[in-house]
Amino acid sequence: MKYATIGAILLGLAAPALADEKPIQLKKADGLDKVEANCAACHSLDYIQMNSPFPNAALWDAEITKMIKAFGAPIDDADAKVIGDYLKKNYGS
């Protein structure tokens, strides 16, 4: 009962912050489905938009490799290529 009360209080405190959050809309292009399916499984897609002014092709490749090798993202090679192509074309410098 104690944990349920604490949980309800925390949810009540977080509700106003969640109410203003708008869904992330990435550019509609080939590969978006792979980005949404693979990347959003672990983190918010707003990272793509927030960081998009900075990455060039090499940096996007490095980010994808880091997500797979360092963080264990279960992305196969074919999907990684599609994701990389999408990010470089739509959010690269």
C-alpha positions as CSV (number, residue, x, y, z in Angstrom):
1,M,0.0,0.0,0.0
2,K,2.9,2.3,0.9
3,Y,4.5,1.9,-2.6
4,A,1.2,2.4,-4.3
5,T,0.7,5.7,-2.5
6,I,4.3,6.8,-3.4
7,G,3.7,5.8,-7.0
8,A,0.5,7.7,-7.2
9,I,2.2,10.8,-5.8
10,L,5.1,10.6,-8.3
11,L,2.7,10.1,-11.2
12,G,0.7,13.1,-10.1
13,L,3.9,15.2,-10.0
14,A,5.0,14.0,-13.4
15,A,1.6,14.4,-15.2
16,P,1.9,18.1,-15.9
17,A,5.3,17.6,-17.5
18,L,4.1,14.8,-19.7
19,A,1.0,16.7,-20.8
20,D,3.0,19.3,-22.7
21,E,5.2,16.7,-24.5
22,K,4.5,16.5,-28.2
23,P,5.2,13.4,-30.3
24,I,8.4,13.5,-32.3
25,Q,7.8,13.8,-36.0
26,L,10.9,12.9,-38.1
27,K,11.2,13.6,-41.8
28,K,9.1,11.1,-43.8
29,A,11.5,9.3,-46.1
30,D,12.8,5.8,-46.9
31,G,14.1,4.2,-43.8
32,L,12.0,6.0,-41.3
33,D,10.2,2.8,-40.3
34,K,13.6,1.2,-39.4
35,V,14.6,4.3,-37.3
36,E,11.3,4.2,-35.5
37,A,11.3,0.5,-34.9
38,N,15.0,0.2,-33.8
39,C,16.0,3.5,-32.3
40,A,12.8,4.4,-30.4
41,A,12.9,1.0,-28.7
42,C,15.7,2.4,-26.4
43,H,15.5,6.2,-26.5
44,S,13.5,9.1,-27.6
45,L,13.7,10.1,-31.2
46,D,14.2,13.7,-30.2
47,Y,17.9,13.0,-29.9
48,I,18.0,12.8,-33.7
49,Q,16.5,16.3,-34.1
50,M,18.5,17.8,-31.3
51,N,21.8,16.6,-32.6
52,S,21.0,16.9,-36.4
53,P,22.9,20.2,-36.9
54,F,26.2,18.5,-35.9
55,P,26.7,15.0,-37.4
56,N,28.2,14.4,-40.7
57,A,28.1,10.9,-42.4
58,A,31.1,9.6,-40.4
59,L,29.6,10.7,-37.1
60,W,26.2,9.1,-37.8
61,D,28.0,5.8,-38.7
62,A,30.0,6.1,-35.4
63,E,26.7,6.7,-33.4
64,I,25.1,3.6,-35.0
65,T,28.1,1.5,-34.3
66,K,28.2,2.8,-30.7
67,M,24.5,1.9,-30.1
68,I,25.1,-1.6,-31.4
69,K,28.5,-2.4,-29.9
70,A,28.6,-0.4,-26.7
71,F,24.9,-0.3,-25.7
72,G,23.9,-3.7,-27.2
73,A,21.2,-2.4,-29.5
74,P,19.8,-5.5,-31.4
75,I,20.1,-4.0,-34.9
76,D,21.1,-6.3,-37.7
77,D,23.6,-5.1,-40.4
78,A,20.9,-4.6,-43.0
79,D,18.8,-2.4,-40.7
80,A,21.9,-0.5,-39.6
81,K,22.7,0.4,-43.2
82,V,19.1,1.6,-43.8
83,I,19.1,3.7,-40.6
84,G,22.5,5.2,-41.5
85,D,21.4,6.1,-45.0
86,Y,18.2,7.7,-43.6
87,L,20.1,9.7,-40.9
88,K,22.8,10.9,-43.3
89,K,20.3,12.0,-46.0
90,N,17.8,13.7,-43.7
91,Y,19.8,14.8,-40.7
92,G,23.4,15.2,-41.8
93,S,25.4,18.3,-42.3
